Amino acid sequence: MKKIYHLSTCNTCQRIISEINPGADVVLQDIKTEAITEKQLEEMYKLSGSYESLFSKRAQLYRQRGLNTQSLNENDFKELILEHYTFLKRPVIIIDDQIFIGNSKKNIASAADALLK
């Protein structure tokens, strides 16, 4: 499976997608218009090893809700990601049994290399 979870209104996501130029065999899912299911999130969790690694602490809601002052556990991260798309660190790129989370240059370069294989 080759899939990219992204936000179509996010300039960074759009730039990354155009940079890595995914082929027609890559499924793009805009998480704002097509919410992440619990099953999809569990698949991401199996590949990443934690819900916290999938969680964006840069989301505006993170500070607005005072979550930055709370001690959150794995279940909290899971529930928050399922509750609102903004809590998913973007983009999440899945290529077979590999997962690439976030927009760091090194991460995106690794994802681009994996897509070429």
Backbone torsions as a table, in degrees:
resi	resn	phi	psi	omega
1	MET	NA	136.7	175.1
2	LYS	-126.1	119.1	-175.1
3	LYS	-148.0	144.7	175.4
4	ILE	-124.2	119.3	173.6
5	TYR	-92.8	122.5	-174.7
6	HIS	-146.1	177.2	176.1
7	LEU	-120.9	118.2	-174.5
8	SER	-65.5	-21.9	179.9
9	THR	-90.2	1.2	-178.5
10	CYS	-95.7	116.3	-179.6
11	ASN	-60.5	-37.2	179.9
12	THR	-64.2	-45.2	178.1
13	CYS	-60.0	-44.3	-178.5
14	GLN	-64.8	-39.7	178.0
15	ARG	-63.7	-43.6	-179.4
16	ILE	-63.7	-44.5	179.9
17	ILE	-61.7	-41.6	179.4
18	SER	-69.9	-32.6	178.6
19	GLU	-66.7	-46.6	-176.1
20	ILE	-83.3	-13.6	174.9
21	ASN	46.6	65.1	-178.6
22	PRO	-64.6	145.3	-179.9
23	GLY	-76.0	-178.9	-179.0
24	ALA	-66.4	-18.3	-178.9
25	ASP	-83.7	0.2	179.1
26	VAL	-99.2	125.6	179.1
27	VAL	-86.5	128.0	176.0
28	LEU	-102.6	127.1	178.1
29	GLN	-121.1	114.5	175.5
30	ASP	-79.0	111.5	-172.8
31	ILE	-71.9	-11.6	177.2
32	LYS	-80.6	-39.2	-177.8
33	THR	-94.0	-22.4	178.0
34	GLU	-130.7	94.2	-174.0
35	ALA	-57.9	150.2	177.0
36	ILE	-71.8	135.1	176.9
37	THR	-88.9	163.2	177.5
38	GLU	-62.1	-37.6	179.0
39	LYS	-63.3	-43.5	178.7
40	GLN	-63.2	-42.2	179.9
41	LEU	-65.0	-38.2	177.8
42	GLU	-65.3	-36.5	176.1
43	GLU	-63.5	-42.4	177.3
44	MET	-62.1	-41.5	-179.8
45	TYR	-61.5	-42.9	179.9
46	LYS	-60.7	-36.5	-179.5
47	LEU	-80.0	-33.9	-174.8
48	SER	-92.0	-29.8	-179.9
49	GLY	92.8	-10.7	176.7
50	SER	-161.0	152.2	175.2
51	TYR	-76.9	-30.1	-179.7
52	GLU	-61.6	-36.0	179.4
53	SER	-67.2	-21.3	178.8
54	LEU	-91.3	-7.6	-172.2
55	PHE	-92.3	134.3	178.8
56	SER	-95.7	112.1	176.7
57	LYS	-83.5	1.1	175.9
58	ARG	-90.4	-8.7	-178.6
59	ALA	-60.9	137.8	-179.7
60	GLN	-58.6	-37.1	-179.2
61	LEU	-64.8	-24.3	-179.3
62	TYR	-60.0	-46.3	179.0
63	ARG	-81.0	-39.6	-178.0
64	GLN	-58.2	-37.5	-179.9
65	ARG	-87.2	-0.6	-179.8
66	GLY	72.8	19.4	-178.3
67	LEU	-67.7	-23.9	-180.0
68	ASN	-67.8	-15.4	178.8
69	THR	-101.1	-0.9	-178.7
70	GLN	-103.2	157.5	174.7
71	SER	-96.1	106.2	-176.1
72	LEU	-97.1	144.8	176.6
73	ASN	-107.7	176.9	-176.7
74	GLU	-55.1	-41.2	-179.6
75	ASN	-65.6	-37.1	177.0
76	ASP	-61.2	-46.0	179.5
77	PHE	-59.9	-43.4	-179.6
78	LYS	-60.6	-50.8	-177.4
79	GLU	-62.5	-39.3	179.6
80	LEU	-66.4	-41.2	178.2
81	ILE	-63.4	-41.0	179.1
82	LEU	-69.4	-30.7	-178.0
83	GLU	-71.7	-41.3	-175.5
84	HIS	-146.4	129.1	-175.7
85	TYR	-57.0	-27.8	-175.4
86	THR	-65.2	-18.3	-179.0
87	PHE	-81.8	-7.9	177.1
88	LEU	-84.0	126.8	175.6
89	LYS	-66.8	133.0	-172.7
90	ARG	-122.2	154.8	-13.7
91	PRO	-77.4	162.0	170.1
92	VAL	-111.1	119.6	-178.1
93	ILE	-113.7	123.6	178.5
94	ILE	-114.9	125.3	177.3
95	ILE	-128.8	104.2	-176.3
96	ASP	55.2	-110.0	-177.7
97	ASP	-105.6	18.7	178.7
98	GLN	-113.9	145.6	177.4
99	ILE	-128.5	139.1	178.7
100	PHE	-126.2	118.0	-172.5
101	ILE	-115.7	126.4	174.8
102	GLY	94.9	-177.7	-169.7
103	ASN	-115.5	21.8	178.3
104	SER	-65.8	147.8	-177.3
105	LYS	-58.6	-42.7	-179.4
106	LYS	-62.7	-43.5	179.8
107	ASN	-62.8	-45.1	-178.8
108	ILE	-67.8	-38.5	177.5
109	ALA	-63.0	-40.9	178.1
110	SER	-64.7	-40.7	178.3
111	ALA	-64.7	-42.4	179.1
112	ALA	-62.0	-42.6	177.5
113	ASP	-61.8	-43.1	-179.6
114	ALA	-64.9	-33.9	178.1
115	LEU	-67.1	-30.2	-178.8
116	LEU	-74.9	-19.6	-177.3
117	LYS	-78.2	NA	NA
